[in-house]
Amino acid sequence: MEAVYILGAFIIIVLLVVRRSRKKSNKKKLAVPQNYVELLAQTVPYYQRLSTPEKSRFAASVKEFLETVHIEGVKTSAEPMDCVLIAAAAVIPSFGFENWKYFNLTNIILYPGAFDEEYRLDGERRPIAGMVGSGALNGQMLLSRPSVRAGFFDIHGKHNTAVHEFVHLLDKADGIVDGVPEKFLRHAATEEWEQIVQHEIGLIERGESDINSYGAVNHGEFLAVSAEYFFQQPARLKEEHPELYRMLSLIFNQQLA
């Protein structure tokens, strides 16, 4: 029975990939919600804090993302708001790099909730809210629809699942997800970054940190978790972890507080 579930999930993924390939080969532009700028203004705190020229650039990047990356729901619908929030999550960590393109992403699959390691939606143990595909799923991203929305609607929170996954893609731009984004961090700064990571992970392991404990799993997860904090609550991060804030500002080429 488990093998049937796995096969079924794999077939769904393959069908989505094939459908995306056909759309790309036909050079069809993907739909961009007519009210995407209005949705950004209503739902994305990061966008709300930008200057008028920056808002124009951000909105243009969101539009371009939606025209080039396919978003489709599995057992749920990808509504205009969901698409705009996902595109915003893509632009937020890359906004410091003009004309950035996610060359390692073609398709986003939106699930109605969390899923397990075999992409199943049933069962009690479903720990995954987002995933960047690798191997046969390279170029794909899987996201939980409720988690995407929660990341933007909880304005006092430090978590944003979609931003987390896009940070993994930025980290992967140098070929590996290892928490050392060498494409964006000068070589001379990597040693300092790794020292800060080790220090902060130690604090997490001792229960002396307000950073999500999942960041202690490995350096790749620490980068993604701390980046969520950086983009969601920059002033708080700067106060609680000034050296970490300074390095993240350098990595993402953004000063937020």
Beta strands, then each sheet from edge to edge (+ up, - down):
strand 1: 70-73
strand 2: 107-111
strand 3: 130-132
strand 4: 140-144
sheet 1: 1+ 2+ 4+ 3-
end
